[in-house]
Amino acid sequence: MRHARRRVVRRVTRLAAVGGLLLGGAMVTRAVASEPPATTAVPRTYAMKAGQTGTDLVSQLGSSRTAGTWIGADGKPVVAVTDEQAAAEVRKAGAKAKVVGHSMDELKSAAKTLRSAPRVAGTAWSMDYRTNEVVVQGDSTVSASDWAAMGKVAHGIGGFVRMERTEGSFTPRLNGAQPILSTGGRCSAGFNVTNGQSDFILTAGHCGPTGSVWFADTGGTNQLGKTVSQSFPGNDFSLVQYANGKAGDGAGVVFIGNGKGVQITGAGDPSIGQRVFRSGSTSGLRDGQVTGVNSTVNYPEGTVTGLIETNVCAEPGDSGGPMFSEGIALGITSGGSGDCTQGGTTFFQPVTKALSELGMQLIVSNPAAAGGASPAPSATSAQGSIAPGAASPGSSAAVQGAQGTPLLSRLTDTRNVGPGLLVLGGSLIALVATRYIRSEQDRKAYQRYYSATWG
């Protein structure tokens, strides 16, 4: 009976050692194969390529002969130009041209005049390249006399300034993806960023002043970190430094609800007409289109410039949450008007500007280490629009935290070359040990047998 148990133990040990060899080999092979290069270029999505083509043409022709660029319904870049010669150059480059009456210089001059006028809280303006106009909006809090005064300023500029009333009021959406809480209210974690030594949460600047302490729970027991830098008004971004200095596993994924997330692979600037997505802890995943850039909003708390205007809805609690498309980080939720029942306008702080001014780098996901990617779910909003290039949020990923990471994903992580080699070494030692033990047992059994036989 004892010999039978020994045989079972030896067989199990050998099988475990062989399994360890196979597992260790897989870990090393997968880790080496998926090791990212030293320098990784930002992925070029369809919308980014089209937008860059238009941007390059505008740069080449100059602001006196162009008036912006956008993505058409067919996904191709369209460039507004002021003369037929410029139009011919645009078409030659493979883009579409639209001849307009006012150049970018004139549009910028109009915006500058509006900026120098007496500030009226509840107003906003942006450049609509598609209509070749500067659009001024006034929310429900703007009085009739103030709106009339704004109208006089607009009339003095010219007929290409359009006045519009909007429902609701322009307010920061204080209270995102994952919620973060402090004594000042609730905001959203936007994107994870790093300076190479410590990791931070990039979120909205209006969420709280420098020194604000943030928690992941309402009880105030799970401290996330502290705000170490803030820019608001003027801009609308801030940095929350993680309490332990590191963002942890899954730092390159933004939460979109139901335990799912989207892998973020780079940062960029959106184009007018581009389909975009926003995630918030209050209203979840929503989508819409970019309707304006270089927008100015006069919040009650102060004026913010250089924003991205969209028709994506947002509600209180969504502030600081991420805006993205095809896995590219585009903006941080700032504020707006309306809600996700009636619709509305939402403004976003461009991510690229925030990263540049803060001297930070975006923490991106490594799809190769994620065990394969699958398309992310569509937004559940009624504001969905026909997408140029059939844009999607990006590749999906499970959001479970470090403890919930699937075993296979952990074992095949690119950082597991060392552990893989240890598994290989341990398995080889186990095999050699079992062979040695078997040999010693056979030798002793032989000795006992012949000792008994020969007396």
C-alpha positions in Angstrom: 0.0 0.0 0.0 2.9 2.3 0.9 4.6 1.6 -2.4 1.4 2.4 -4.3 1.1 5.8 -2.6 4.8 6.5 -3.4 4.1 5.7 -7.1 1.1 8.1 -7.1 3.2 10.9 -5.5 6.0 10.4 -8.0 3.7 10.5 -11.0 1.9 13.6 -9.7 5.2 15.3 -9.1 6.5 14.5 -12.6 3.2 15.7 -14.2 3.4 18.9 -12.2 7.0 19.5 -13.2 6.2 18.9 -16.9 3.2 21.2 -16.6 5.5 23.8 -15.0 7.9 23.5 -17.9 5.1 24.1 -20.4 3.6 27.0 -18.4 7.0 28.7 -17.9 7.8 28.4 -21.6 4.5 29.9 -22.5 5.0 32.8 -20.1 8.5 33.6 -21.4 7.5 33.3 -25.1 4.3 35.4 -24.7 6.1 38.0 -22.7 9.0 38.4 -25.1 6.7 38.4 -28.1 4.4 41.1 -26.7 7.1 43.3 -25.3 6.4 46.8 -26.6 9.1 48.7 -28.5 11.1 51.4 -26.8 9.2 54.2 -28.6 5.6 53.7 -29.6 3.9 55.9 -32.1 0.3 57.1 -31.3 -2.1 54.8 -33.2 -3.5 56.5 -36.3 -7.3 56.1 -36.4 -9.4 56.8 -39.5 -10.7 60.0 -38.0 -7.3 61.2 -36.9 -5.8 60.6 -40.4 -8.7 62.5 -42.1 -8.4 65.3 -39.5 -4.6 65.6 -39.9 -4.9 65.9 -43.7 -7.2 68.8 -43.3 -5.0 70.4 -40.6 -1.9 70.1 -42.8 -3.7 71.8 -45.7 -4.9 74.6 -43.5 -1.3 75.1 -42.3 0.1 75.1 -45.8 -2.4 77.6 -47.2 -2.5 79.9 -44.2 -5.2 81.5 -42.1 -6.0 84.2 -44.6 -7.0 81.8 -47.3 -8.7 79.1 -45.1 -11.4 79.0 -42.5 -11.0 75.6 -40.7 -11.5 72.0 -41.6 -13.9 69.2 -40.6 -14.8 65.6 -41.4 -17.6 65.2 -43.9 -20.5 62.7 -43.7 -18.5 60.4 -45.9 -15.5 60.5 -43.5 -13.3 62.6 -45.9 -11.7 65.9 -44.8 -13.3 69.1 -45.9 -11.4 72.4 -45.9 -13.0 75.8 -46.0 -11.1 78.2 -48.4 -11.6 81.8 -49.5 -10.6 81.5 -53.2 -10.7 79.0 -56.1 -7.0 78.6 -56.4 -6.8 77.4 -52.8 -9.8 75.1 -53.5 -7.9 73.6 -56.4 -4.9 72.9 -54.2 -7.2 71.2 -51.6 -8.8 69.0 -54.2 -5.4 68.1 -55.6 -4.4 66.8 -52.2 -7.4 64.5 -52.1 -9.6 66.5 -49.8 -12.9 68.3 -50.4 -13.0 72.1 -50.7 -15.8 74.6 -49.7 -15.4 78.2 -50.8 -16.6 80.6 -48.0 -16.8 84.3 -47.5 -14.8 84.7 -44.3 -11.3 83.6 -43.5 -9.9 82.2 -40.2 -8.4 85.5 -39.5 -11.8 87.1 -39.6 -13.4 84.4 -37.4 -10.6 84.8 -34.8 -11.0 88.6 -34.9 -14.7 88.2 -34.2 -14.0 85.9 -31.2 -11.5 88.3 -29.9 -14.1 91.2 -30.0 -16.6 89.0 -28.1 -13.9 88.2 -25.5 -13.1 91.9 -25.0 -16.8 92.8 -24.5 -18.3 92.9 -20.9 -18.4 89.4 -19.6 -21.9 87.9 -19.4 -22.2 84.7 -17.3 -24.3 82.0 -19.1 -23.0 82.8 -22.6 -20.6 80.9 -24.8 -19.3 81.1 -28.4 -17.4 78.9 -30.8 -16.4 78.8 -34.4 -18.6 76.7 -36.7 -16.4 75.9 -39.6 -19.1 74.2 -41.5 -21.3 77.3 -41.7 -18.4 79.8 -41.6 -19.9 81.5 -38.6 -19.1 82.3 -35.0 -22.1 81.0 -33.0 -22.9 82.9 -29.7 -25.2 81.0 -27.3 -27.0 82.3 -24.3 -28.6 80.0 -21.6 -31.7 80.6 -19.6 -30.0 82.6 -16.9 -29.0 85.4 -19.3 -31.3 88.4 -18.9 -33.0 90.1 -21.9 -30.9 93.3 -21.4 -27.7 91.4 -21.3 -28.7 89.4 -24.4 -29.6 92.6 -26.2 -26.1 94.0 -25.3 -24.4 90.9 -26.7 -26.6 91.2 -29.8 -25.3 94.7 -30.4 -21.7 93.5 -30.1 -22.4 90.7 -32.6 -24.2 93.1 -35.0 -21.1 95.3 -35.0 -18.9 92.5 -36.0 -20.9 91.4 -39.0 -23.5 89.0 -40.4 -21.3 85.9 -39.8 -22.0 86.0 -36.0 -25.1 84.0 -35.2 -27.0 84.4 -31.9 -28.8 81.4 -30.4 -30.7 80.8 -27.2 -30.2 77.4 -25.5 -32.2 75.5 -22.8 -30.9 75.1 -19.3 -27.7 76.8 -18.0 -24.0 76.5 -18.6 -22.5 75.0 -15.5 -19.6 72.8 -14.6 -20.8 69.2 -14.2 -19.4 68.9 -10.6 -20.6 66.0 -8.7 -17.0 60.1 -14.7 -15.9 57.2 -15.5 -15.1 56.0 -11.9 -16.4 58.5 -9.3 -14.0 60.3 -7.0 -15.3 62.1 -3.9 -14.2 64.9 -1.6 -15.7 67.3 0.8 -16.3 69.7 -2.2 -18.5 67.2 -4.1 -18.2 64.4 -6.6 -16.3 64.3 -9.8 -15.0 61.8 -12.3 -11.6 60.2 -12.8 -10.6 61.2 -16.4 -7.4 59.6 -17.6 -4.3 58.3 -15.8 -1.1 60.2 -16.5 2.5 60.0 -15.3 5.6 62.1 -15.0 7.8 59.0 -15.0 8.1 58.8 -11.3 4.5 59.1 -9.9 1.1 58.5 -11.4 -1.8 61.0 -11.4 -5.5 61.3 -12.3 -6.2 64.0 -14.9 -9.6 65.5 -14.2 -11.4 68.8 -14.3 -9.9 71.8 -12.7 -13.2 73.1 -11.3 -13.6 69.9 -9.2 -11.5 71.2 -6.4 -8.6 73.5 -5.4 -5.0 72.3 -4.8 -4.9 70.4 -1.6 -8.3 68.7 -2.0 -8.3 65.1 -0.8 -10.1 62.5 -2.8 -11.7 59.2 -1.8 -13.1 56.2 -3.7 -15.9 55.6 -1.2 -18.5 57.7 0.5 -17.2 56.6 3.9 -13.9 58.4 3.4 -11.9 55.3 4.2 -10.3 54.5 0.8 -8.2 57.6 0.0 -7.2 57.9 -3.7 -5.0 60.9 -3.5 -4.7 64.7 -3.3 -5.0 67.5 -5.9 -1.5 68.8 -6.5 -2.1 71.1 -9.4 -5.2 73.0 -10.7 -6.0 75.4 -13.6 -9.4 77.0 -13.4 -10.8 79.3 -14.7 -8.9 80.0 -18.0 -8.4 76.3 -18.4 -10.3 73.4 -16.8 -7.9 70.7 -15.7 -6.2 69.4 -12.5 -3.9 66.6 -11.3 -4.7 64.3 -8.4 -1.6 62.4 -7.2 -2.3 58.8 -6.2 -1.7 58.3 -2.4 0.6 55.4 -3.1 2.2 57.0 -6.1 1.0 54.4 -8.6 -2.2 53.9 -10.6 -2.0 50.1 -10.6 -3.1 47.5 -13.1 -5.5 48.6 -15.7 -4.3 52.2 -15.7 -4.7 52.5 -19.5 -8.4 51.6 -19.4 -11.4 53.9 -18.8 -14.6 52.6 -17.2 -17.8 52.6 -19.3 -20.1 50.7 -17.0 -21.2 47.1 -16.3 -17.7 46.0 -15.4 -16.3 47.0 -18.9 -13.8 49.5 -20.0 -12.1 50.9 -23.2 -8.4 50.6 -23.8 -6.8 54.0 -24.3 -3.9 53.8 -26.8 -3.0 57.5 -27.3 -4.0 61.2 -27.2 -5.1 63.5 -30.0 -7.3 66.4 -31.0 -10.7 65.9 -32.5 -12.1 67.3 -35.7 -15.5 69.0 -36.2 -17.9 66.3 -37.3 -16.1 63.5 -35.6 -18.1 61.0 -33.6 -17.0 60.9 -30.0 -17.9 59.1 -26.8 -18.0 60.2 -23.1 -18.2 58.2 -20.0 -19.5 59.4 -16.7 -20.6 57.9 -13.3 -23.9 59.6 -13.5 -25.1 59.1 -17.1 -22.8 56.3 -18.3 -21.6 56.0 -21.9 -22.9 58.6 -24.3 -22.0 59.6 -27.8 -22.4 62.4 -30.3 -20.4 64.7 -32.6 -17.9 67.5 -32.2 -19.7 70.7 -33.2 -17.1 73.3 -32.5 -13.5 73.9 -31.4 -11.7 76.8 -29.7 -14.9 77.5 -27.8 -15.3 80.0 -24.9 -17.7 79.5 -22.1 -18.6 82.1 -19.4 -19.4 79.9 -16.4 -20.7 81.7 -13.3 -17.3 80.8 -11.7 -15.2 82.3 -14.5 -14.4 82.1 -18.2 -12.8 79.1 -19.8 -11.3 79.2 -23.4 -10.0 76.8 -26.0 -12.7 74.1 -25.3 -14.2 71.4 -27.5 -18.0 71.8 -28.1 -20.1 68.7 -28.7 -23.7 67.6 -28.7 -23.0 64.8 -26.3 -25.1 65.1 -23.2 -23.8 65.2 -19.6 -25.2 65.6 -16.1 -24.0 66.6 -12.7 -21.4 64.1 -11.5 -19.9 63.6 -15.0 -17.3 66.4 -14.6 -13.7 65.4 -15.3 -14.8 62.2 -17.1 -13.1 61.1 -20.2 -14.0 61.8 -23.9 -12.5 59.5 -26.4 -13.0 57.9 -29.8 -11.4 54.7 -31.3 -9.3 54.4 -28.1 -7.8 57.9 -28.5 -8.1 60.3 -25.5 -9.6 63.6 -26.6 -11.0 65.6 -23.7 -12.1 66.0 -20.1 -15.7 66.8 -19.3 -15.9 70.5 -18.3 -19.5 71.6 -18.3 -22.5 72.5 -20.4 -26.3 72.7 -20.5 -29.2 70.4 -20.7 -29.3 66.7 -19.6 -29.5 63.2 -21.1 -33.3 63.2 -21.3 -33.7 66.4 -23.3 -30.2 66.6 -24.8 -27.8 69.5 -24.6 -24.4 70.9 -25.2 -21.2 69.8 -23.4 -17.8 71.3 -23.5 -14.5 69.5 -23.0 -11.0 70.5 -22.0 -8.6 69.2 -24.7 -6.3 66.5 -23.3 -3.4 67.5 -25.5 -3.2 71.0 -24.0 -3.5 69.7 -20.5 -0.7 67.2 -21.0 1.5 69.8 -22.6 1.0 72.4 -19.9 1.4 69.9 -17.0 4.4 68.1 -18.5 2.7 64.8 -18.2 2.4 61.6 -20.4 -0.8 59.7 -20.9 -0.7 56.1 -19.5 -1.8 53.9 -22.3 -3.0 50.3 -22.6 -1.0 47.6 -24.1 -3.6 45.5 -26.2 -1.1 42.7 -26.8 -0.9 42.1 -23.0 -4.6 42.2 -22.6 -5.2 38.7 -24.0 -6.8 40.0 -27.2 -9.2 42.9 -27.7 -12.9 42.9 -28.7 -15.0 45.8 -29.9 -16.5 47.9 -27.2 -20.2 48.1 -26.7 -22.1 50.9 -28.4 -23.3 54.0 -26.5 -26.9 53.7 -25.2 -27.7 57.3 -25.7 -30.5 58.5 -28.0 -28.0 61.1 -29.2 -26.0 58.6 -31.3 -25.1 60.0 -34.7 -24.0 58.5 -38.0 -20.3 58.1 -37.5 -17.7 59.2 -40.1 -15.7 56.0 -40.6 -18.1 54.1 -38.3 -16.2 55.2 -35.3 -16.4 53.2 -32.1 -15.3 53.9 -28.5 -12.3 51.6 -28.9 -11.2 48.1 -27.9 -13.0 46.8 -24.8 -11.4 45.4 -21.6 -12.7 44.0 -18.3 -12.5 46.4 -15.4 -12.1 44.2 -12.3 -9.1 45.6 -10.4 -5.8 43.9 -9.7 -7.4 41.1 -7.7 -10.0 40.2 -10.4 -7.5 40.0 -13.3 -7.9 36.6 -15.1 -5.2 34.2 -14.2 -4.2 33.7 -17.9 -3.8 37.5 -18.4 -1.6 37.7 -15.3 0.6 34.8 -16.3 1.0 36.1 -19.9 1.7 39.7 -18.9 4.8 41.2 -20.6 6.4 41.8 -17.2 6.5 38.0 -16.5 9.8 37.1 -18.2 11.5 36.7 -14.9 8.7 34.7 -13.2 8.5 32.5 -16.3 12.2 31.7 -16.0 11.7 30.9 -12.3 8.9 28.5 -13.2 11.1 26.8 -15.8 14.0 26.5 -13.4 11.8 25.1 -10.6 10.2 22.6 -12.9 13.6 21.3 -14.1 14.8 21.0 -10.5 11.6 19.1 -9.6 12.1 16.7 -12.6 15.8 16.0 -11.7 14.9 15.6 -8.0 12.1 13.0 -8.8 14.6 11.1 -11.0 17.2 11.1 -8.3 14.8 10.0 -5.6 13.5 7.2 -7.8 17.1 6.1 -8.5 18.0 6.1 -4.8 14.8 4.2 -4.0 15.6 1.5 -6.7 19.2 1.2 -5.5 18.2 0.7 -1.9 15.5 -1.8 -2.9 18.1 -3.7 -4.9 20.5 -3.8 -1.9 17.7 -5.0 0.4 16.7 -7.7 -2.0 20.2 -9.2 -2.4 21.0 -8.8 1.3 18.0 -10.9 2.0 18.8 -13.4 -0.7 22.5 -13.9 0.1 22.0 -13.7 3.8 
